[in-house]
């Protein structure tokens, strides 16, 4: 490809394009025509070099002004990308390299120097449904790698100091030329800290942290549910050599309740009632998780499986206002132990039955009779 193509045309931008537009277009085109994305394609390689030369010129205000006035002759010998002693912008090239291959191979110039942040920790906690209803504060103990008190996390013996790493000159990264690219990696001598410890702390052996059991208070709000996650910022493991600590995540689990089941903010329970209460109607009382008594009216003639709803007697809304509902499912229980007098009264009742008392039963057996009649015709 000829290098006489106008730089703005190469970068596919207007001559009035600002720096951000230039950079965005350059990165897009560089990724598109990168030789490693187009192996064996001479045209892509030539275009890649040409757009790199164009961007190297136009991103510099002085070079751009000279180019706009005199063309390429105005920037000859100014250290262009394609000339002798070219000045490639390794920060931009590293970003493109990272976009293509991932951060493991380069583009680390913008990464934070120093040891990595401490690890996040997980703690599983089981609570009662009553605790989830009211909210609760609970103390827990966790074993963590905590900041060393002797050296205040530096890893160096008290009274001594760390020294700058001579391998990376304190940057925590080392660079190496690999063909066209400048590749940046974590310094193998200081492990990215930028500093080395000549005399390590006796308590933590240079790590800047020691194993310790911590007691923490966890505030659990009302309305939490199975799987609710609570984050305690900075209560995870301390980072090595004074790096920032991680977080502690509390995962909540609900213990099985002997009366209620839960679905969101709705509480469910099953209430067995006698067949006489089902037939005549009545009232039952259900104790709520709030300690109040909830009276549930039973309408006469209720059937098994019928659900009765008590508004506002369920679980509170997490970080909100109001409560869900309490749903009571009715199970009509047939008596299994009857006295002689009870049997006598039931027998008298049966003698007075007309079939109208139980329409569903009457309808079913009427269908059975019709089926038998059809079979015998």
C-alpha positions as a Python dict, from the first residue, in 0.01 Angstrom:
ca = {
    (1, 'X'): (0, 0, 0),
    (2, 'X'): (126, 343, -89),
    (3, 'X'): (208, 567, 207),
    (4, 'X'): (104, 874, 9),
    (5, 'X'): (-262, 837, 114),
    (6, 'X'): (-386, 1128, 321),
    (7, 'X'): (-357, 1058, 695),
    (8, 'X'): (-714, 1163, 765),
    (9, 'X'): (-837, 938, 486),
    (10, 'X'): (-635, 650, 629),
    (11, 'X'): (-797, 697, 970),
    (12, 'X'): (-1143, 751, 813),
    (13, 'X'): (-1206, 1076, 999),
    (14, 'X'): (-1275, 1438, 906),
    (15, 'X'): (-992, 1692, 920),
    (16, 'X'): (-1176, 1857, 1210),
    (17, 'X'): (-1185, 1537, 1419),
    (18, 'X'): (-1095, 1579, 1785),
    (19, 'X'): (-843, 1366, 1976),
    (20, 'X'): (-1104, 1124, 2110),
    (21, 'X'): (-1244, 1060, 1761),
    (22, 'X'): (-893, 1007, 1621),
    (23, 'X'): (-803, 759, 1892),
    (24, 'X'): (-1129, 566, 1865),
    (25, 'X'): (-1099, 532, 1489),
    (26, 'X'): (-732, 434, 1513),
    (27, 'X'): (-799, 160, 1768),
    (28, 'X'): (-1086, 21, 1564),
    (29, 'X'): (-881, 11, 1243),
    (30, 'X'): (-568, -120, 1417),
    (31, 'X'): (-762, -412, 1558),
    (32, 'X'): (-921, -477, 1219),
    (33, 'X'): (-594, -484, 1022),
    (34, 'X'): (-360, -621, 1288),
    (35, 'X'): (-124, -878, 1126),
    (36, 'X'): (-198, -1136, 1393),
    (37, 'X'): (-564, -1116, 1302),
    (38, 'X'): (-482, -1139, 932),
    (39, 'X'): (-188, -1382, 912),
    (40, 'X'): (-15, -1390, 576),
    (41, 'X'): (-200, -1088, 439),
    (42, 'X'): (58, -835, 317),
    (43, 'X'): (-207, -573, 245),
    (44, 'X'): (-338, -584, 605),
    (45, 'X'): (14, -552, 741),
    (46, 'X'): (89, -255, 517),
    (47, 'X'): (-238, -85, 609),
    (48, 'X'): (-174, -146, 978),
    (49, 'X'): (166, 25, 952),
    (50, 'X'): (17, 312, 752),
    (51, 'X'): (-264, 390, 996),
    (52, 'X'): (-17, 365, 1284),
    (53, 'X'): (205, 621, 1110),
    (54, 'X'): (-95, 845, 1050),
    (55, 'X'): (-212, 831, 1410),
    (56, 'X'): (140, 884, 1546),
    (57, 'X'): (147, 1209, 1353),
    (58, 'X'): (-205, 1339, 1411),
    (59, 'X'): (-219, 1267, 1785),
    (60, 'X'): (71, 1512, 1837),
    (61, 'X'): (-63, 1872, 1815),
    (62, 'X'): (264, 2012, 1674),
    (63, 'X'): (302, 1737, 1416),
    (64, 'X'): (-64, 1767, 1320),
    (65, 'X'): (-33, 2143, 1269),
    (66, 'X'): (275, 2092, 1050),
    (67, 'X'): (100, 1818, 852),
    (68, 'X'): (-213, 2030, 800),
    (69, 'X'): (1, 2315, 662),
    (70, 'X'): (277, 2141, 468),
    (71, 'X'): (164, 1779, 432),
    (72, 'X'): (404, 1493, 493),
    (73, 'X'): (701, 1711, 404),
    (74, 'X'): (624, 1914, 715),
    (75, 'X'): (681, 1614, 943),
    (76, 'X'): (976, 1449, 771),
    (77, 'X'): (1243, 1358, 1021),
    (78, 'X'): (1014, 1439, 1315),
    (79, 'X'): (1029, 1089, 1453),
    (80, 'X'): (729, 951, 1265),
    (81, 'X'): (623, 596, 1316),
    (82, 'X'): (768, 471, 992),
    (83, 'X'): (1089, 675, 998),
    (84, 'X'): (1421, 611, 1159),
    (85, 'X'): (1402, 628, 1533),
    (86, 'X'): (1021, 595, 1525),
    (87, 'X'): (824, 668, 1841),
    (88, 'X'): (542, 410, 1870),
    (89, 'X'): (293, 490, 2146),
    (90, 'X'): (326, 168, 2343),
    (91, 'X'): (36, 261, 2569),
    (92, 'X'): (-206, 264, 2276),
    (93, 'X'): (-45, -38, 2112),
    (94, 'X'): (-63, -223, 2444),
    (95, 'X'): (-435, -147, 2472),
    (96, 'X'): (-493, -289, 2126),
    (97, 'X'): (-278, -594, 2201),
    (98, 'X'): (-477, -654, 2520),
    (99, 'X'): (-807, -623, 2331),
    (100, 'X'): (-692, -888, 2084),
    (101, 'X'): (-515, -1134, 2311),
    (102, 'X'): (-618, -1052, 2667),
    (103, 'X'): (-439, -882, 2953),
    (104, 'X'): (-205, -1176, 3016),
    (105, 'X'): (6, -1070, 2716),
    (106, 'X'): (35, -699, 2754),
    (107, 'X'): (-143, -369, 2783),
    (108, 'X'): (-74, -368, 3154),
    (109, 'X'): (60, -16, 3162),
    (110, 'X'): (-266, 106, 3314),
    (111, 'X'): (-292, -164, 3578),
    (112, 'X'): (-249, -71, 3938),
    (113, 'X'): (103, -121, 4070),
    (114, 'X'): (161, -319, 4387),
    (115, 'X'): (32, -634, 4553),
    (116, 'X'): (-316, -754, 4470),
    (117, 'X'): (-619, -672, 4682),
    (118, 'X'): (-702, -926, 4950),
    (119, 'X'): (-936, -1215, 4875),
    (120, 'X'): (-1310, -1194, 4936),
    (121, 'X'): (-1448, -1443, 5190),
    (122, 'X'): (-1783, -1621, 5224),
    (123, 'X'): (-1965, -1705, 5546),
    (124, 'X'): (-2286, -1912, 5550),
    (125, 'X'): (-2528, -1828, 5829),
    (126, 'X'): (-2853, -2003, 5923),
    (127, 'X'): (-3124, -1795, 6090),
    (128, 'X'): (-3478, -1862, 6209),
    (129, 'X'): (-3785, -1736, 6027),
    (130, 'X'): (-3862, -1526, 6335),
    (131, 'X'): (-3522, -1356, 6300),
    (132, 'X'): (-3591, -1282, 5934),
    (133, 'X'): (-3927, -1130, 6036),
    (134, 'X'): (-3794, -892, 6300),
    (135, 'X'): (-3432, -844, 6193),
    (136, 'X'): (-3145, -930, 6422),
    (137, 'X'): (-2782, -855, 6509),
    (138, 'X'): (-2555, -1154, 6545),
    (139, 'X'): (-2188, -1194, 6629),
    (140, 'X'): (-1978, -1427, 6418),
    (141, 'X'): (-1616, -1539, 6426),
    (142, 'X'): (-1413, -1576, 6109),
    (143, 'X'): (-1054, -1687, 6049),
    (144, 'X'): (-882, -1444, 5813),
    (145, 'X'): (-540, -1330, 5701),
    (146, 'X'): (-536, -996, 5885),
    (147, 'X'): (-293, -704, 5871),
    (148, 'X'): (19, -771, 6078),
    (149, 'X'): (28, -539, 6380),
    (150, 'X'): (405, -570, 6425),
    (151, 'X'): (495, -418, 6088),
    (152, 'X'): (160, -247, 6017),
    (153, 'X'): (125, -454, 5704),
    (154, 'X'): (449, -347, 5536),
    (155, 'X'): (618, -687, 5573),
    (156, 'X'): (941, -523, 5687),
    (157, 'X'): (1090, -569, 6032),
    (158, 'X'): (999, -280, 6264),
    (159, 'X'): (1264, -9, 6242),
    (160, 'X'): (1362, -106, 5888),
    (161, 'X'): (1231, 5, 5552),
    (162, 'X'): (1158, -150, 5218),
    (163, 'X'): (1373, -54, 4922),
    (164, 'X'): (1284, 9, 4564),
    (165, 'X'): (1308, -296, 4340),
    (166, 'X'): (1606, -260, 4110),
    (167, 'X'): (1463, -500, 3853),
    (168, 'X'): (1157, -290, 3771),
    (169, 'X'): (1279, 44, 3916),
    (170, 'X'): (981, 46, 4151),
    (171, 'X'): (715, 14, 3880),
    (172, 'X'): (610, -340, 3966),
    (173, 'X'): (619, -424, 3594),
    (174, 'X'): (893, -511, 3351),
    (175, 'X'): (884, -458, 2976),
    (176, 'X'): (1033, -668, 2702),
    (177, 'X'): (1041, -611, 2327),
    (178, 'X'): (874, -893, 2137),
    (179, 'X'): (887, -819, 1769),
    (180, 'X'): (670, -520, 1696),
    (181, 'X'): (530, -493, 2049),
    (182, 'X'): (648, -391, 2390),
    (183, 'X'): (503, -649, 2630),
    (184, 'X'): (461, -571, 2998),
    (185, 'X'): (455, -830, 3277),
    (186, 'X'): (455, -843, 3657),
    (187, 'X'): (806, -805, 3793),
    (188, 'X'): (936, -1152, 3894),
    (189, 'X'): (1162, -1005, 4164),
    (190, 'X'): (911, -804, 4370),
    (191, 'X'): (593, -976, 4247),
    (192, 'X'): (444, -644, 4143),
    (193, 'X'): (501, -461, 4472),
    (194, 'X'): (767, -228, 4332),
    (195, 'X'): (959, -275, 4656),
    (196, 'X'): (1170, -548, 4811),
    (197, 'X'): (1219, -636, 5177),
    (198, 'X'): (1576, -686, 5293),
    (199, 'X'): (1484, -763, 5655),
    (200, 'X'): (1138, -925, 5679),
    (201, 'X'): (912, -896, 5983),
    (202, 'X'): (950, -1186, 6227),
    (203, 'X'): (575, -1207, 6289),
    (204, 'X'): (451, -1229, 5931),
    (205, 'X'): (776, -1331, 5753),
    (206, 'X'): (743, -1049, 5504),
    (207, 'X'): (381, -1114, 5407),
    (208, 'X'): (241, -816, 5591),
    (209, 'X'): (-44, -1029, 5726),
    (210, 'X'): (-103, -1305, 5979),
    (211, 'X'): (-379, -1558, 6043),
    (212, 'X'): (-624, -1431, 6301),
    (213, 'X'): (-976, -1499, 6429),
    (214, 'X'): (-1197, -1192, 6419),
    (215, 'X'): (-1529, -1133, 6592),
    (216, 'X'): (-1772, -931, 6384),
    (217, 'X'): (-2126, -807, 6433),
    (218, 'X'): (-2363, -868, 6145),
    (219, 'X'): (-2680, -658, 6127),
    (220, 'X'): (-2951, -857, 5949),
    (221, 'X'): (-3246, -643, 5834),
    (222, 'X'): (-3607, -755, 5853),
    (223, 'X'): (-3738, -926, 5542),
    (224, 'X'): (-3428, -1119, 5436),
    (225, 'X'): (-3485, -1445, 5254),
    (226, 'X'): (-3301, -1762, 5159),
    (227, 'X'): (-2985, -1668, 4969),
    (228, 'X'): (-2984, -1302, 5074),
    (229, 'X'): (-2625, -1175, 5062),
    (230, 'X'): (-2485, -917, 5304),
    (231, 'X'): (-2149, -755, 5224),
    (232, 'X'): (-1914, -642, 5499),
    (233, 'X'): (-1676, -410, 5317),
    (234, 'X'): (-1307, -453, 5403),
    (235, 'X'): (-1365, -750, 5635),
    (236, 'X'): (-1218, -1010, 5401),
    (237, 'X'): (-854, -1109, 5386),
    (238, 'X'): (-596, -833, 5404),
    (239, 'X'): (-384, -784, 5095),
    (240, 'X'): (-16, -871, 5109),
    (241, 'X'): (224, -594, 5214),
    (242, 'X'): (-43, -342, 5302),
    (243, 'X'): (-266, -388, 4996),
    (244, 'X'): (-638, -321, 5034),
    (245, 'X'): (-843, -592, 5206),
    (246, 'X'): (-1119, -790, 5039),
    (247, 'X'): (-1481, -809, 5151),
    (248, 'X'): (-1672, -1060, 5358),
    (249, 'X'): (-2001, -1188, 5213),
    (250, 'X'): (-2264, -1332, 5448),
    (251, 'X'): (-2500, -1576, 5274),
    (252, 'X'): (-2822, -1633, 5469),
    (253, 'X'): (-3013, -1960, 5492),
    (254, 'X'): (-3355, -2007, 5651),
    (255, 'X'): (-3400, -2282, 5909),
    (256, 'X'): (-3710, -2497, 5856),
    (257, 'X'): (-4007, -2366, 6056),
    (258, 'X'): (-4244, -2599, 6236),
    (259, 'X'): (-4559, -2409, 6134),
    (260, 'X'): (-4495, -2182, 5837),
    (261, 'X'): (-4355, -2212, 5490),
    (262, 'X'): (-4254, -1906, 5294),
    (263, 'X'): (-4268, -1784, 4937),
    (264, 'X'): (-4137, -1430, 4904),
    (265, 'X'): (-4331, -1219, 5152),
    (266, 'X'): (-4620, -1469, 5175),
    (267, 'X'): (-4645, -1713, 5465),
    (268, 'X'): (-4827, -2043, 5419),
    (269, 'X'): (-4962, -2287, 5675),
    (270, 'X'): (-5211, -2578, 5679),
    (271, 'X'): (-5487, -2586, 5941),
    (272, 'X'): (-5679, -2909, 6004),
    (273, 'X'): (-6036, -2846, 6126),
    (274, 'X'): (-6312, -3081, 6240),
    (275, 'X'): (-6587, -3173, 5996),
    (276, 'X'): (-6842, -3008, 6225),
    (277, 'X'): (-6651, -2676, 6212),
    (278, 'X'): (-6630, -2715, 5837),
    (279, 'X'): (-7002, -2775, 5815),
    (280, 'X'): (-7121, -2515, 6066),
    (281, 'X'): (-6844, -2255, 6032),
    (282, 'X'): (-6639, -2105, 6312),
    (283, 'X'): (-6311, -1939, 6386),
    (284, 'X'): (-5954, -2048, 6446),
    (285, 'X'): (-5655, -1852, 6578),
    (286, 'X'): (-5309, -1858, 6421),
    (287, 'X'): (-5014, -1705, 6612),
    (288, 'X'): (-4818, -1469, 6390),
    (289, 'X'): (-4441, -1425, 6378),
    (290, 'X'): (-4499, -1079, 6522),
    (291, 'X'): (-4643, -1236, 6839),
    (292, 'X'): (-4997, -1125, 6759),
    (293, 'X'): (-5296, -1359, 6733),
    (294, 'X'): (-5464, -1373, 6394),
    (295, 'X'): (-5828, -1485, 6401),
    (296, 'X'): (-5932, -1666, 6083),
    (297, 'X'): (-6306, -1692, 6016),
    (298, 'X'): (-6418, -2027, 5876),
    (299, 'X'): (-6725, -1998, 5653),
    (300, 'X'): (-6987, -2271, 5684),
    (301, 'X'): (-6954, -2547, 5428),
    (302, 'X'): (-6584, -2493, 5360),
    (303, 'X'): (-6407, -2774, 5174),
    (304, 'X'): (-6061, -2924, 5213),
    (305, 'X'): (-5795, -2737, 5015),
    (306, 'X'): (-5969, -2401, 5041),
    (307, 'X'): (-5721, -2119, 5112),
    (308, 'X'): (-5805, -1828, 5338),
    (309, 'X'): (-5595, -1512, 5320),
    (310, 'X'): (-5511, -1272, 5603),
    (311, 'X'): (-5384, -948, 5454),
    (312, 'X'): (-5067, -794, 5598),
    (313, 'X'): (-4986, -1085, 5830),
    (314, 'X'): (-4693, -1216, 5623),
    (315, 'X'): (-4325, -1126, 5601),
    (316, 'X'): (-4203, -767, 5587),
    (317, 'X'): (-4077, -624, 5259),
    (318, 'X'): (-3694, -610, 5258),
    (319, 'X'): (-3576, -249, 5260),
    (320, 'X'): (-3932, -139, 5197),
    (321, 'X'): (-4262, -81, 5365),
    (322, 'X'): (-4552, -313, 5440),
    (323, 'X'): (-4595, -686, 5480),
    (324, 'X'): (-4708, -976, 5268),
    (325, 'X'): (-5005, -1200, 5348),
    (326, 'X'): (-5069, -1507, 5560),
    (327, 'X'): (-5238, -1787, 5364),
    (328, 'X'): (-5409, -2067, 5560),
    (329, 'X'): (-5503, -2382, 5372),
    (330, 'X'): (-5795, -2569, 5529),
    (331, 'X'): (-5780, -2946, 5572),
    (332, 'X'): (-6110, -3100, 5687),
    (333, 'X'): (-6028, -3389, 5919),
    (334, 'X'): (-6253, -3692, 5946),
    (335, 'X'): (-6285, -3811, 6308),
    (336, 'X'): (-6125, -4147, 6382),
    (337, 'X'): (-6221, -4187, 6750),
    (338, 'X'): (-6591, -4152, 6830),
    (339, 'X'): (-6782, -4224, 7145),
    (340, 'X'): (-7096, -4436, 7133),
    (341, 'X'): (-7313, -4127, 7170),
    (342, 'X'): (-7131, -3950, 6883),
    (343, 'X'): (-7182, -4253, 6662),
    (344, 'X'): (-7548, -4258, 6755),
    (345, 'X'): (-7591, -3890, 6667),
    (346, 'X'): (-7412, -3936, 6335),
    (347, 'X'): (-7629, -4231, 6253),
    (348, 'X'): (-7938, -4019, 6321),
    (349, 'X'): (-7795, -3746, 6098),
    (350, 'X'): (-7737, -3997, 5819),
    (351, 'X'): (-8098, -4105, 5840),
    (352, 'X'): (-8203, -3749, 5770),
    (353, 'X'): (-7971, -3693, 5472),
    (354, 'X'): (-8136, -3616, 5139),
    (355, 'X'): (-7823, -3577, 4928),
    (356, 'X'): (-7867, -3203, 4900),
    (357, 'X'): (-7625, -3153, 5188),
    (358, 'X'): (-7328, -3266, 4974),
    (359, 'X'): (-7399, -3161, 4614),
    (360, 'X'): (-7056, -3262, 4483),
    (361, 'X'): (-7098, -3614, 4618),
    (362, 'X'): (-7451, -3635, 4484),
    (363, 'X'): (-7338, -3519, 4140),
    (364, 'X'): (-7056, -3770, 4126),
    (365, 'X'): (-7267, -4072, 4212),
    (366, 'X'): (-7537, -3956, 3974),
    (367, 'X'): (-7278, -3975, 3696),
    (368, 'X'): (-7175, -4322, 3813),
    (369, 'X'): (-7539, -4439, 3798),
    (370, 'X'): (-7579, -4301, 3447),
    (371, 'X'): (-7263, -4482, 3335),
    (372, 'X'): (-7389, -4816, 3469),
    (373, 'X'): (-7724, -4761, 3304),
    (374, 'X'): (-7552, -4701, 2969),
    (375, 'X'): (-7347, -5018, 3011),
    (376, 'X'): (-7646, -5237, 3092),
    (377, 'X'): (-7875, -5106, 2813),
}
